[in-house]
Amino acid sequence: MLDQVRGFTSVVRVPRSRAAAPAVVLAVCLVAVVALAFHWMDGLRTFVTHPVATLALAGSATGIAMLGARRGALGDRAGSRWLFGLAVGVAAYLGLGALATTLTQGGSPVTPAVVGLWNAWWAVPLATVQLAALRTMPRTRGWSIAFGALAGLSVLFAAVLAEPVDPFAGVPPAAPEGWSSPPVAGALVTLYFLATVTTPVLLAVRLAHADRARRVAGLLAVAAAAIPPLLVVVCVGLAVARDPGNVSASIGSVGYLVSIAVGCLAASIALSLVRPTADGPAMRRIVGGILGGYAAVGVVLSATWLGAMLVPAGPLVSGLVVAAITLSVGTGWWLAVSAILGWLATHEKPDPAVRLALLSPREREVMALLADGVRDAEIAARLHLSERTVESHLTRIFAKLGLDTGDGRNRRVLAVRAWTEAGAGS
């Protein structure tokens, strides 16, 4: 009877909770986008109200929440919570922008606090990305605690102590000259940036000593953790493009908001694919695509910086330099992908026992009956579960065994083969 109640709960309640979180994020984004759209149409044309920036942040938050729901459906509750936390962080950034913009029009006494919090909030989703990446690798708990504390202090001090240079006629651009802050806030932000650079290095060191079953998963975590410092580099690149490239601060700020949206979504995709036994051709292609994304960003940044600085030299020189950069980065990308994927393929298939050790006791019961040739309906009857609950268990089993790919193979046959090879049924 107790198993029947649990089965009913997993069928009825869990899907509702999985759908609720994306719905809440979508609702927050919708309200913020509508509010900012009204400000934009009312003539308040700032980078915060710009439609491209608002839609990018809203789309990013919604997409991350949906990826979190998928991770929960695959049985990774911890990963799902981290992705939902990232989605909330991005949605809150959009919502704070809408609230700050609204308050600046009414002269509210809480306006400085809200604008200050919005000014510092960019660090929250970036820190969430790296904390989520850290939790996928062993022996990183101490650094996670220290990094989280430093990120929290940086946001707090920057929010309280940083002040806009001009009066609150509107939300200032995301440009250094638009804000003033005491040395302690600047020092904390600098330390935070150094910590963001250290985090992917730490994960890379752990990856070098990781067992073969964690190689692809570890590389995906490193790729995700490297995105936050890359976004800071993008911000610096926009500053270079502003002078001497004469790109306005507002346009550069729109670009930075879009970069945060795209970067967080890309990191969430990498994190949603992390699993202890991730391997195979499909996963290698994904890793190659992620590295290709980094190469594309490198080309864009290099072309932006040098193109801005070479404006006085004329279009011919600028074009030749950009072409040379593209060729160099493309060649470097090809060599790096070949080396990394070759390293991953050295021990591509982990021991089936490593995979099966990830199964819960109930999943092992389902797997044992599946290996005996029992159909889903009979498995449900023997274990006093509903057929939908059995299907959910099988979905999680396939994911943990690395069989959640769409390559057309019969996952049931492969799962039974892994079970038999590991001698789990004996």
Buried (B, 14 or more C-beta within 10 A) or exposed (E): EEEEEBBBEBBEEBBEEBEEBBBBBBEBBEBBBEBBBBBBEEEBEBBBBBEEBBBBBBBBBBBBBBBBBBBBBBBBEEBBBBBBBBBBBBBBBBBBBBBBBBBBBEEBEEBBBBBBBBBBBBBBBBBBBBBBBBBBBEEBEEBBEEBBEBBBBBBBBBBBBBBBEEEBEBBBBBBEEBBEBEEEBBEBBEBBBEBBBBBBEBBBEBBEEBEBBBBBBBBBBBBBBBBBBBBBBBBEBBBBBBEEBEBEBBBBBBBBBBBBBBBBBBBBBBBBBBBBBBBBEBBBEBBBEBBBBBBBBBBBBBBBBBBBBBEEEEEEBBEEBBEEBBEEBBEEBBEBBEEBBEEBBEEBBBBBEBBBBBBEEBBBBBBBBBBEEBEBEBBBEEBBBBBBBBBBBBBBBBBBBBBBEEEEEEBBEBBBEBBEEBEBEE
